[in-house]
């Protein structure tokens, strides 16, 4: 047993040898990192020394070529934060390609190109030497679908168009219609969210003359809101609905544009509303 243990111990590498083996895995990255540092320093010296433009560019190209020969080239590109944006579109916009010199990668230029993409709100570009470029994007958040002149577009909360194609998958989002509706959608939908009894019945919000809103209900009725006083009008509508379930009745329109009256327009052929169920109608002249 002692001989077996002695042989095993003899074959076991010493601490120094183990350290050398482990350090080999980090030797190349460390060397490449040193090359990159030297290259950056050389470039900075060339720039600070005030070399003529053509000569400085030649020095820069030589440095890039030398570091690329030493292994500082793009080997991997990763993307973080992508949900809706197309991966191939992001890669194409980045302009990155395998084998491209790492020192020829301009994070600022790539960031600008990425932020020009429809889905990208913000972007950041990280060079992780020796050969990894990591792209971080923050996408715009879909807020509503905007219909204008027969065309549909997906918009964000600020009313900016994200995409105009393939918006069907966002059909669950609110629909706003008309000229100027995109820019004012967030204000109206914020008010509407305070009245879930109305909100769940609304199928579209239509901007009228870029001034006020009509709400199209699932029943087919239109609720005509006054300009700038949407919340007060909805308060009146909810009060009437709690008394008489007016939102569930067959109506063409509920006109709330005047502060002192509410006008109900029934579907032709329907029985007129009992006067006591809509007391505000008695104020009509």
The 8 nearest C-alpha neighbors of each residue, nearest first, counted from 0:
[[1, 3, 2, 4, 5, 6, 7, 8],
 [0, 2, 4, 3, 5, 6, 7, 8],
 [3, 1, 5, 0, 4, 6, 7, 8],
 [4, 2, 0, 6, 5, 1, 7, 8],
 [5, 3, 7, 1, 6, 2, 8, 0],
 [4, 6, 2, 8, 3, 7, 1, 9],
 [5, 7, 9, 3, 8, 4, 2, 10],
 [8, 6, 4, 10, 9, 5, 11, 3],
 [7, 9, 11, 5, 10, 6, 4, 12],
 [8, 10, 6, 7, 11, 5, 12, 4],
 [9, 11, 7, 8, 6, 12, 5, 13],
 [10, 12, 8, 9, 7, 13, 6, 14],
 [13, 11, 16, 10, 17, 14, 9, 15],
 [12, 14, 16, 15, 17, 11, 18, 10],
 [15, 13, 17, 16, 18, 12, 19, 11],
 [14, 16, 18, 17, 13, 19, 12, 20],
 [15, 17, 19, 13, 18, 14, 12, 20],
 [18, 16, 14, 20, 19, 15, 21, 13],
 [17, 19, 15, 21, 16, 20, 22, 14],
 [20, 18, 16, 22, 17, 21, 15, 23],
 [21, 19, 17, 18, 23, 22, 16, 24],
 [20, 22, 18, 23, 19, 24, 17, 25],
 [21, 23, 19, 24, 25, 20, 18, 26],
 [24, 22, 26, 25, 21, 20, 19, 27],
 [23, 25, 22, 26, 21, 27, 20, 28],
 [26, 24, 22, 23, 28, 27, 29, 21],
 [25, 27, 23, 29, 28, 24, 30, 22],
 [26, 28, 30, 29, 25, 31, 24, 23],
 [29, 27, 31, 30, 25, 26, 32, 129],
 [28, 30, 32, 26, 27, 31, 25, 33],
 [31, 29, 33, 27, 32, 28, 26, 34],
 [32, 30, 34, 28, 33, 29, 27, 129],
 [31, 33, 29, 35, 30, 34, 28, 36],
 [32, 34, 36, 30, 31, 35, 37, 29],
 [35, 33, 31, 37, 32, 36, 38, 30],
 [34, 36, 38, 32, 33, 37, 39, 31],
 [37, 35, 33, 39, 38, 34, 40, 32],
 [36, 38, 40, 34, 35, 39, 41, 33],
 [39, 37, 35, 41, 40, 36, 34, 62],
 [38, 40, 42, 36, 41, 37, 43, 35],
 [39, 41, 37, 43, 38, 42, 36, 44],
 [42, 40, 38, 44, 43, 39, 37, 45],
 [41, 43, 39, 45, 40, 44, 38, 46],
 [42, 44, 40, 46, 41, 45, 47, 39],
 [45, 43, 41, 47, 46, 42, 48, 40],
 [46, 44, 42, 48, 43, 47, 41, 55],
 [45, 47, 43, 44, 48, 49, 42, 50],
 [48, 46, 44, 49, 45, 43, 50, 42],
 [47, 49, 45, 46, 50, 44, 43, 51],
 [48, 50, 47, 46, 51, 45, 55, 52],
 [49, 51, 55, 48, 54, 45, 52, 46],
 [52, 50, 54, 53, 55, 49, 56, 46],
 [51, 53, 55, 54, 56, 50, 49, 57],
 [52, 54, 56, 55, 51, 57, 50, 58],
 [53, 55, 57, 51, 56, 52, 58, 50],
 [56, 54, 58, 52, 57, 53, 50, 51],
 [57, 55, 59, 53, 54, 58, 52, 60],
 [56, 58, 54, 60, 59, 55, 61, 53],
 [59, 57, 55, 61, 56, 60, 62, 54],
 [58, 60, 56, 62, 57, 61, 55, 63],
 [61, 59, 63, 57, 62, 58, 64, 56],
 [60, 62, 64, 58, 59, 63, 65, 57],
 [61, 63, 65, 59, 60, 64, 38, 66],
 [64, 62, 60, 66, 61, 65, 102, 67],
 [63, 65, 67, 61, 62, 66, 60, 68],
 [66, 64, 62, 68, 67, 63, 61, 69],
 [65, 67, 69, 63, 68, 71, 64, 62],
 [68, 66, 71, 64, 70, 100, 69, 65],
 [69, 67, 65, 66, 70, 64, 71, 72],
 [68, 70, 66, 67, 71, 65, 31, 34],
 [71, 69, 67, 68, 72, 66, 31, 129],
 [72, 70, 67, 129, 66, 101, 130, 69],
 [73, 71, 100, 101, 98, 99, 130, 67],
 [74, 72, 130, 97, 98, 99, 101, 75],
 [73, 75, 130, 97, 131, 72, 98, 76],
 [74, 76, 131, 73, 132, 130, 77, 97],
 [77, 75, 132, 133, 131, 78, 74, 134],
 [78, 76, 133, 134, 132, 75, 79, 131],
 [77, 79, 134, 135, 133, 80, 81, 76],
 [78, 80, 135, 81, 134, 136, 77, 133],
 [81, 79, 136, 137, 135, 82, 78, 138],
 [80, 82, 79, 84, 83, 136, 78, 138],
 [83, 81, 84, 80, 138, 85, 79, 86],
 [82, 84, 81, 85, 118, 138, 86, 139],
 [85, 83, 118, 81, 82, 86, 89, 119],
 [84, 86, 88, 87, 89, 83, 81, 82],
 [87, 85, 89, 88, 90, 84, 81, 78],
 [86, 88, 90, 89, 85, 91, 92, 84],
 [89, 87, 91, 85, 86, 90, 92, 84],
 [90, 88, 86, 92, 87, 91, 93, 85],
 [89, 91, 93, 87, 92, 88, 86, 94],
 [90, 92, 88, 94, 93, 89, 87, 95],
 [93, 91, 89, 94, 90, 112, 113, 88],
 [94, 92, 90, 109, 95, 91, 89, 113],
 [93, 95, 92, 91, 90, 96, 109, 112],
 [96, 94, 93, 90, 97, 99, 91, 104],
 [97, 95, 99, 98, 94, 73, 74, 76],
 [98, 96, 73, 74, 99, 95, 75, 72],
 [97, 99, 72, 73, 96, 100, 74, 67],
 [98, 100, 73, 72, 97, 96, 101, 95],
 [101, 99, 72, 67, 103, 102, 71, 73],
 [100, 102, 72, 103, 104, 71, 73, 99],
 [101, 103, 104, 100, 63, 71, 66, 105],
 [102, 104, 100, 101, 105, 63, 99, 60],
 [103, 105, 101, 102, 106, 100, 95, 99],
 [106, 104, 108, 107, 109, 103, 102, 110],
 [107, 105, 124, 109, 108, 110, 104, 125],
 [108, 106, 110, 109, 105, 111, 124, 123],
 [107, 109, 111, 105, 110, 106, 112, 104],
 [110, 108, 112, 93, 106, 111, 107, 113],
 [109, 111, 107, 113, 108, 112, 122, 123],
 [112, 110, 108, 114, 109, 113, 107, 115],
 [113, 111, 109, 115, 110, 114, 92, 108],
 [114, 112, 110, 115, 116, 111, 92, 109],
 [113, 115, 111, 119, 116, 112, 121, 120],
 [114, 116, 112, 113, 111, 117, 119, 120],
 [115, 117, 114, 119, 113, 118, 112, 89],
 [118, 116, 161, 119, 115, 162, 114, 160],
 [119, 117, 138, 84, 139, 116, 161, 120],
 [118, 120, 138, 114, 116, 121, 117, 139],
 [119, 121, 138, 139, 137, 114, 118, 122],
 [122, 120, 137, 119, 136, 114, 138, 123],
 [121, 123, 136, 110, 135, 114, 137, 113],
 [122, 124, 135, 110, 134, 136, 125, 121],
 [125, 123, 134, 106, 133, 110, 135, 126],
 [124, 126, 133, 132, 127, 134, 123, 106],
 [127, 125, 132, 128, 131, 133, 124, 101],
 [128, 126, 131, 132, 125, 129, 130, 133],
 [129, 127, 130, 131, 126, 32, 71, 28],
 [128, 130, 71, 31, 28, 127, 131, 32],
 [131, 129, 73, 74, 128, 72, 71, 75],
 [130, 132, 75, 127, 76, 128, 73, 74],
 [133, 131, 126, 76, 125, 127, 75, 77],
 [132, 134, 77, 125, 76, 124, 78, 131],
 [135, 133, 78, 124, 123, 77, 79, 125],
 [136, 134, 79, 123, 122, 78, 80, 124],
 [137, 135, 122, 80, 121, 79, 138, 123],
 [138, 136, 121, 120, 80, 119, 122, 139],
 [139, 137, 119, 120, 118, 136, 140, 81],
 [138, 140, 120, 118, 119, 141, 155, 137],
 [139, 141, 155, 142, 138, 156, 154, 118],
 [142, 140, 155, 154, 143, 139, 153, 156],
 [141, 143, 155, 156, 154, 140, 172, 144],
 [144, 142, 173, 172, 154, 174, 153, 141],
 [143, 145, 153, 174, 152, 154, 173, 175],
 [144, 146, 175, 152, 151, 176, 174, 181],
 [147, 145, 151, 176, 150, 175, 149, 177],
 [146, 148, 177, 150, 149, 176, 178, 145],
 [149, 147, 150, 146, 177, 178, 151, 176],
 [148, 150, 147, 146, 151, 177, 176, 145],
 [151, 149, 147, 146, 148, 152, 163, 145],
 [150, 152, 146, 145, 163, 147, 144, 149],
 [153, 151, 163, 145, 144, 162, 154, 160],
 [152, 154, 144, 162, 161, 160, 143, 163],
 [155, 153, 160, 159, 161, 158, 143, 142],
 [154, 156, 142, 141, 158, 157, 159, 140],
 [155, 157, 142, 158, 185, 154, 141, 159],
 [158, 156, 155, 159, 182, 185, 154, 181],
 [159, 157, 182, 181, 155, 156, 154, 160],
 [160, 158, 154, 155, 157, 161, 181, 156],
 [159, 161, 154, 153, 162, 152, 158, 155],
 [160, 162, 117, 154, 153, 118, 159, 155],
 [163, 161, 153, 164, 160, 152, 117, 154],
 [162, 164, 152, 151, 153, 166, 165, 161],
 [163, 165, 166, 162, 152, 151, 153, 167],
 [166, 164, 167, 163, 168, 162, 169, 152],
 [165, 167, 168, 169, 164, 153, 152, 163],
 [168, 166, 170, 169, 165, 164, 171, 144],
 [167, 169, 166, 170, 165, 171, 172, 153],
 [168, 170, 167, 171, 166, 172, 144, 153],
 [169, 171, 167, 172, 168, 166, 144, 173],
 [170, 172, 169, 173, 168, 174, 143, 167],
 [171, 173, 143, 170, 169, 144, 174, 142],
 [174, 172, 143, 144, 175, 171, 203, 202],
 [173, 175, 144, 203, 143, 145, 204, 172],
 [176, 174, 204, 145, 203, 205, 180, 144],
 [177, 175, 205, 146, 145, 147, 180, 206],
 [178, 176, 147, 206, 180, 205, 179, 146],
 [177, 179, 180, 147, 209, 206, 176, 208],
 [180, 178, 209, 181, 182, 177, 183, 206],
 [179, 181, 183, 206, 177, 178, 182, 184],
 [182, 180, 158, 184, 179, 183, 145, 175],
 [181, 183, 158, 180, 179, 184, 157, 185],
 [184, 182, 180, 181, 186, 185, 187, 179],
 [183, 185, 181, 187, 186, 180, 182, 188],
 [184, 186, 188, 187, 183, 156, 189, 157],
 [187, 185, 189, 184, 188, 183, 190, 182],
 [186, 188, 190, 189, 184, 185, 191, 183],
 [189, 187, 191, 185, 190, 186, 184, 192],
 [188, 190, 186, 192, 187, 191, 185, 193],
 [191, 189, 187, 188, 192, 193, 230, 186],
 [190, 192, 188, 193, 194, 189, 198, 187],
 [193, 191, 189, 194, 190, 195, 188, 198],
 [192, 194, 191, 190, 195, 189, 198, 230],
 [193, 195, 192, 191, 196, 197, 198, 233],
 [194, 196, 198, 197, 192, 199, 193, 191],
 [197, 195, 194, 198, 199, 200, 237, 246],
 [198, 196, 195, 200, 194, 199, 201, 191],
 [197, 199, 195, 201, 200, 196, 191, 194],
 [198, 200, 197, 201, 195, 196, 202, 194],
 [201, 199, 216, 198, 197, 217, 202, 196],
 [202, 200, 216, 198, 199, 203, 215, 217],
 [201, 203, 216, 215, 217, 200, 174, 204],
 [204, 202, 174, 215, 175, 201, 214, 205],
 [205, 203, 214, 175, 213, 176, 215, 174],
 [204, 206, 176, 213, 212, 175, 177, 214],
 [205, 207, 212, 177, 180, 209, 211, 176],
 [208, 206, 209, 211, 212, 210, 205, 213],
 [207, 209, 210, 206, 211, 178, 177, 179],
 [210, 208, 207, 179, 206, 178, 211, 180],
 [211, 209, 208, 207, 226, 206, 212, 227],
 [210, 212, 226, 207, 206, 225, 209, 224],
 [213, 211, 206, 205, 224, 207, 214, 204],
 [212, 214, 223, 205, 222, 224, 204, 221],
 [213, 215, 204, 222, 221, 203, 216, 205],
 [214, 216, 221, 203, 201, 202, 220, 204],
 [217, 215, 201, 218, 200, 220, 219, 202],
 [216, 218, 219, 200, 202, 201, 215, 220],
 [219, 217, 216, 220, 249, 247, 200, 250],
 [220, 218, 216, 217, 215, 221, 251, 250],
 [219, 221, 251, 252, 216, 250, 218, 215],
 [222, 220, 252, 215, 214, 216, 223, 213],
 [221, 223, 253, 214, 213, 252, 254, 224],
 [222, 224, 213, 254, 255, 253, 221, 256],
 [223, 225, 256, 255, 212, 213, 229, 222],
 [226, 224, 256, 228, 229, 227, 211, 255],
 [225, 227, 211, 228, 210, 224, 229, 212],
 [226, 228, 229, 225, 211, 230, 210, 224],
 [229, 227, 225, 231, 226, 230, 232, 224],
 [228, 230, 232, 231, 224, 227, 225, 233],
 [229, 231, 233, 232, 228, 234, 190, 191],
 [232, 230, 234, 233, 229, 228, 235, 258],
 [233, 231, 229, 235, 234, 230, 255, 236],
 [232, 234, 236, 230, 235, 231, 237, 229],
 [233, 235, 231, 237, 232, 236, 230, 238],
 [236, 234, 238, 232, 233, 237, 239, 231],
 [235, 237, 233, 239, 234, 238, 240, 232],
 [236, 238, 240, 234, 239, 235, 233, 241],
 [239, 237, 235, 241, 236, 240, 234, 242],
 [240, 238, 242, 236, 237, 241, 243, 235],
 [239, 241, 244, 245, 237, 243, 242, 238],
 [242, 240, 238, 239, 244, 243, 237, 245],
 [241, 243, 239, 240, 244, 238, 276, 245],
 [242, 244, 240, 245, 276, 241, 239, 277],
 [245, 243, 240, 246, 247, 241, 242, 248],
 [244, 246, 240, 248, 243, 247, 239, 241],
 [247, 245, 244, 248, 240, 197, 218, 200],
 [246, 248, 245, 244, 249, 218, 240, 250],
 [249, 247, 245, 246, 250, 244, 218, 265],
 [250, 248, 266, 265, 247, 218, 251, 220],
 [251, 249, 265, 266, 220, 252, 264, 248],
 [250, 252, 220, 266, 264, 265, 221, 219],
 [253, 251, 221, 220, 264, 250, 222, 263],
 [252, 254, 222, 263, 262, 223, 221, 255],
 [253, 255, 223, 262, 256, 261, 222, 252],
 [256, 254, 261, 224, 223, 257, 232, 253],
 [255, 257, 225, 224, 254, 223, 258, 226],
 [256, 258, 255, 259, 260, 261, 225, 254],
 [257, 259, 260, 256, 255, 232, 261, 225],
 [260, 258, 257, 261, 282, 279, 255, 256],
 [261, 259, 279, 257, 258, 282, 280, 262],
 [260, 262, 255, 254, 279, 280, 263, 253],
 [261, 263, 254, 253, 280, 264, 260, 255],
 [264, 262, 253, 252, 265, 254, 261, 250],
 [263, 265, 252, 251, 250, 253, 262, 266],
 [266, 264, 250, 251, 267, 263, 249, 269],
 [265, 267, 250, 251, 269, 249, 268, 264],
 [268, 266, 269, 265, 270, 251, 264, 250],
 [267, 269, 266, 270, 265, 271, 249, 250],
 [270, 268, 267, 266, 271, 265, 249, 250],
 [269, 271, 272, 268, 265, 267, 266, 273],
 [272, 270, 269, 273, 265, 274, 268, 264],
 [271, 273, 274, 270, 276, 277, 265, 275],
 [274, 272, 275, 276, 271, 277, 270, 278],
 [273, 275, 276, 277, 272, 278, 280, 281],
 [274, 276, 278, 277, 273, 272, 281, 280],
 [277, 275, 274, 273, 243, 278, 272, 242],
 [276, 278, 275, 279, 274, 280, 239, 273],
 [279, 277, 280, 275, 281, 276, 274, 282],
 [280, 278, 281, 277, 260, 261, 282, 259],
 [279, 281, 282, 278, 277, 283, 261, 262],
 [282, 280, 279, 283, 278, 274, 277, 284],
 [283, 281, 280, 279, 260, 284, 259, 278],
 [284, 282, 281, 280, 260, 279, 262, 261],
 [283, 282, 281, 280, 260, 262, 259, 279]]
